[in-house]
């Protein structure tokens, strides 16, 4: 039995920054620190931060007036920012800078009186935050069929943006459908799908060429983790998404010669190592690692937390 590790895998720069913001705020101001929505979509990470004094909330009304609140890596709408200001909350923004870039794009498009189509998954907090950058003139599509049914007011004044954690292949299909239906549509200068999403999906494609099973470490509410499993399955390889080693079923491993292991952008490396240990206990395995892209990306912390 051989286990092949994807590379790159696990934490991206936006996730590392978001977690560090919560940890630094706890060190500087003490518990409790309120975090609007899970700061990143990973159960292990959020449980660890809870133990340190983070309180995860979905509604800002749950945070006492004047308390410290952190916005999650997925970003928030303008209405949420306004509410935080009105309630006198001290805010640290852990929105991934690549999501903020999309928010800025939407603002520029709307300032030019252009309507904006967002390609993304309904109900995902990143989508809700981006759609909430404008009170009107925004449309959401998830599939090529959604595009076919889409009615806009200004087809000759139309732009599009995408959720940062989409399947690269799926997004290409939807964007192609948009361009077919609305020939005048304009997109951002650079693809909104983030570097980490792209790199991790490419790494899974490389894994799938060599493996007959791919295990993705990540929580089920993590969009980028779910996409990694979907990429493997689309290439004809068995794929499973797990939060941790206890979820591995020995039946998955039966008859498999090579097992690929990767992790979503919000899953810590310690979980990957525990999954490897579990596989070794179940079937014994030799672990190798794929060559991969060196990312070397980092994002600065807010100035008030950087020196703490």
N, C-alpha and C positions, 0 to 999 in steps of 0.2 A: 504494500500500500504506500502510495506516495501522496504527500500533501504539497500543493503548490500555492504559495502566498502571492496575492496580487500586489502590484506596486505601481503607483501609489495607492494607499488605502487609508481609511480612518480620517482623523481630524483634518479639517481644512483651516486656513488662516482665520476665516470669519468665526468659526466655532471656537477656536483657541482664544480669540479676542473676547468673545461673549462670556465664556466661562471665567476668564481672568477678570473681567469687569465685575462680575458678581463676587468673586473671591476677594478682590481688592476692596470693594465697597464694604463687605462684611468685616474685613480687617480694620478699615478706617473708621467706620461708623458704628460697628457692632450690630448684632441681631436685634430685631428682625429687619431684613431688607426685603422689600416686596418686589416681585418680578412679574410683570404682566405677560402671561402665557409662559409655557415652558421655555426657558432661555434658549435651549436647543432641544430637538426631538430625540432624546435618548433617556430611557428610564434610569439607567445606572447613574448617569451624570446628574440628573435632577434629584434622585434620591440622595446622592452624596452632598449636593448643595443644600437640600432640606436639612440634613443632619448638621450642617454648619450654621443654619439659621435663616436660609432663604425661605420665603413664603410665596408660593406661586398662586397668582390670582388671575381671573379672566376679566374682572370688572374693576376699574379703578376705584369704585365706591368701597371696595373691600380694604383699601389702603387708608389709614387715618390721615386726616388733613396734616400737611407738613412733613409727612414721612418720606423716606427715600424709596424711589421706584426705579426699576430698570426695565427698559423696553427690550423684548427678546430679539434674537438675531434675525427674525423674520420680518421685522419692521411693523409700523403701525400707520393708521390713517391720520389725516390732519385733524379729524374730530377727536381722536384719542389724545393727540398732543395738546389741543386746545383745552380739553377737559383737565388734563394734568396741570396746566398752567392756572386754570380757574380755581383749582382746589389747593393750590399752593404746594404741590408736590415737588420734591427735589428729584430731578430726573437725570439718570445716566442712560445714554442711548447705546444699546449693544447691537443695533441693526447692522447687519453685515454691510460693509462699504459697497459691495457689488449690488446689493439690493437698493441701497441709497442711490446708486448711479441710475437705476431704473426709475426711481421716484423723480429724480432730477429730469430725466428724459421726458417723463409724462408731463411734468410742469412746463417744460419748454414747448412741447407739442400743443398743449392746451393754450398756452400764451399766444401761440400762432393761430389760434382758432381752429386747430385740427382736432378731429375726433380720434379716439385711440381705441384700438382693439388689443386686449391682452390675451395672450395664449397661456392658459394655466388651468389648474385644477380648482374647481369651485369648492369653497369652504376652507381651503388651505390658508393659514394666517398670512403668509407672504402675499397671496393673491388679494386677500381682504385689505391688507395695508396698501398695496399698490393701487387697487381700484379706488381706495379712499383718498387718493391724492387729488381727486377732482370730484366736485359735487354732481357733475353731469358730463355728457360727451364720452363716456367710457362703455365699452362692451367686452364681455368675456366669452371666449370660445375655448373648447377643449379638444374638439375633433374636427376633421374635415367636414363631417355631416353638420356640425354646428355652424361652420362657415357657410355652407350651402343655404341654411335657413336664416342667416344673419341679414337683418335689414338695418341700414344706417341712414342717417339724415344727409350726410355730406360725403358721398362716395369719392368725390374728387379732392377731398380734404381729409384724407384718412392716413393714419400711421398705426404701427403696431409695436408692441413690446412683448417680452416673454418672461414667465416665471424662471428664476435662475436654476431650478433643480429639475427641469424636465428631462425626459428622454431626448437625447439629441436627434435620434432618428425619427421619433414621433413628431417632434417640433418641426422638423424639416418638411414632413408631409402636410402639416397644418399651414405652415407659412406658404408652401407652394399653392395650397388651395386658396389662401387669401389673395395671393398675387394673380391667380387665374380669375377669381371672381371680381377683384377690385384692382385693375391694372395700374391705377394711379397710386396705389398704397405705397407708403414709404416706411422703411424700418430704421432701426438705430444703425449708426456707422459700424458698430461692432456687435456681434452676437451677444445677447444678454445672458445666455446660459453660461454659468460661471466656469472658470478654468478647472476647479476641483471636480465638478460634476462631469465635465468632458473627460478629464484624465481618468477618473475612476470607471467610467463607462468603457473607455478604450481599454483599460486594464482588464476588465471582465471579458471583453471580446477576445483578448489575447489568452486569458485563462480558458475560455470555452473551446478554443482550438485544441487545447491539450488535455482537457479534463472531461469526465463523464458525470460530474456532479459539482455544483458550485454552491457553497454556503456563504450567505451574506450576513455579517454581524451588524444588526441595527434594529431599532424599534419599529413596530408596524406603522406608527404615525409619522415616520420619517420619509418624506417624499423621495429624497435622493437614494435612500436605501432600498425602497420598493422598486425604483427604476433599475437598480443594479440587478435585482432578481429577475425583473422582466427582460433585461438585455440577455441574460444567460438563457432563460427559457425560450426566447425568440430564436436563439441559435440552436435549439434542439437539445439543450443540456438540462438535466434535472436541476432545479434551483430551489433553495429554501432560505427564508428570512428568519433569523432567530435573534432574540434579545440577549441570550447567553448560553453557556454550555449545557445547562440542564435540559434545554429544549431539543437537543440532538437525539434523533431516534436511530437506534442501531440498524434498523431495517433500511434506512437511507443509504448506508454504507455498504450493504451486502452486494457483492459482485462488482464493486467499483475498483478500478485500478488506480485512478488518479482523482483526487479531491481538490478542488480549488477553494480557497478561502479568501474573502475580502471583507471590508468593513465600510459602512456608509460614512459620510463626512462628519457625522455627529457621534460616532461610536469610538470609544477610547481603545488604545492598543492593549490595555490590560485585559479587555474582554476577548480580543483576538487570541492572546496567549492562553487564556483559560479554555477557549474552544480547542486550540491545538492540543493542550494537555488532555482534554476530554477525549479527543479522537485517538490519541496515543493509548489511552487506557482501554478504549473500546476495541480497537483493531490493531494497534501498533502502527507506526507510520514514520517515514523519513520525510523531513520538511525541507523544501527548497523554496527559493524566492525568485520571482520573475525580475528581469531587468525592467526599469521603468523610468518615467519622467521625474527628474529632480525638480520639485516645485519651488522651494526657497522663497515663498511669499509670506509676508507678515504685515499686519495692520497695527498702527499705533493705538494705545489706550487713550481715553479722555485725559486731558492734561491734569485734572484734579486727582486722578487715580494713578497716574503713571509713576509718580515718585514714592507711592506709599509702600 
